[in-house]
Amino acid sequence: MLKRRRSNVIFCHGKCGDKTCNFKAEYKNKVKEHFDKKKRLHKCLVVSCKYHTKGLCRRKDLIVHIRNQHPELASMFPQKKRLGLPKRFVKHRSDFYFIKKMVRNCTSHDLLNKKRWEGEHVDYLRTLNDESFHIITAAIVDYLIAKRAFSAPFTDCTGGYIENGLIFRTHGGLFKASLDRKNNTLPHFLPSIPVMSNLNVIPLALNDATEPVNTHGSNLVAVLRTKQREYVSQSTIKARIEYESKKYRYIKDTYTGMTLYVCCKSIWTNKKYTFCRGDFKDLTEFHTYALGLLKRQKCKCATSDILMLGARHTYTKKRMYKLSIDAIDATKGHVRGNMQIVCQFLNPTCRDKDKTHHDPTDGPSRWTQILFNTWLWGPTWVQ
């Protein structure tokens, strides 16, 4: 069990206009809300208090303010009874509360997408409270203990080998524990059935939009091993490269962008990726450079050595093998010498830029050849 990671802390330091402000938050969007005076909807009840007119952006900030500055009104916001940690989980205290946080986040996410679910499922999600989250978390932890998921090394549900085991903490990287739906047409938690009925606990790296676990299930590792050893003829490679060298293709009276060109364009037009526009003259030069990378890699994934697919597989079960442009070091961006082309399921979102401090026990945030092959083949793999 790893020690709980210190949270990110972003301070206001008077940037909101109040030089005495000591506001702090864990996420950038919360700081932005603090700066936006229109979102300060929670007013202090005491007319003489400066926060009666100024307001606070979060209800919990208002409650803390009332309890600290106006204790005579504290009875209006009674403290909730805290649920204790079940005695059988004493050795997994930080793991338990991290999983509880994931359960809460999954429920919130499902409620945001309530139009996808049936009415009875939405009604059930709305009834979940802190006590419900506690019970659900206990069921998940019991399941993980039975599967020895807190030990290292650990073999996940697809047969992948995780040398240091699953990581139950913030910024755990690729192998941070993640709650994945078995059936994406249903929410994570369902009424009147066991908690794990529609739930898989998998590494975050596999909980991807391309759905590698839902596509191949427990056979994922076996399928990837077969694809990695599969012989690919030179004519096939040449045809794929020639296909991706175009910018558009004409289908059903419309022009559709090719996969490589669409990847380049999405990076080029994204306001967050400023490094790319500073290193290349225009989109055409960027696309030419990416095409050169594809030729050098012989249309194979730089991480897994699996043949990558193109645009026609965007909406099929093979989309996890669609090519994607990866920045090797996320903090440097998509610039010359810092790019490689990989299968889409091996290009997860990297959160290194969101860290306010580096923790030496943070998990790896991106796939490498060694890391992938160790996960795929286990300790017997030899470089």
BELVEN-V456443 format. One record per run of one state. SS is the DSSP state (A for helix, B for strand, O for the rest). FROM is the first residue (numbers start at 1). TO is the last residue. If there is no record, write none. Layout:
ss: <SS;SS>
from: <FROM;FROM>
to: <TO;TO>
This chain:
ss: <O;B;O;B;O;A;O;A;O;B;O;A;O;B;O;A;O;A;O;A;O;A;O;A;O;A;O;B;O;B;O;B;O;A;B;O;A;B;A;O;A;O;A;O;B;O;B;O;A;O;A;O;A;O;B;O;B;O;B;O;A;O;A;B;O;B;A;O;A;O;A;O>
from: <1;10;12;24;26;28;36;37;40;42;43;51;55;56;57;59;70;71;78;87;113;114;117;119;128;130;147;154;156;161;163;167;168;173;176;182;195;199;204;207;212;230;234;245;248;252;254;258;259;270;274;280;283;297;300;301;307;308;309;310;311;314;317;322;328;339;344;347;352;355;369;381>
to: <9;11;23;25;27;35;36;39;41;42;50;54;55;56;58;69;70;77;86;112;113;116;118;127;129;146;153;155;160;162;166;167;172;175;181;194;198;203;206;211;229;233;244;247;251;253;257;258;269;273;279;282;296;299;300;306;307;308;309;310;313;316;321;327;338;343;346;351;354;368;380;383>
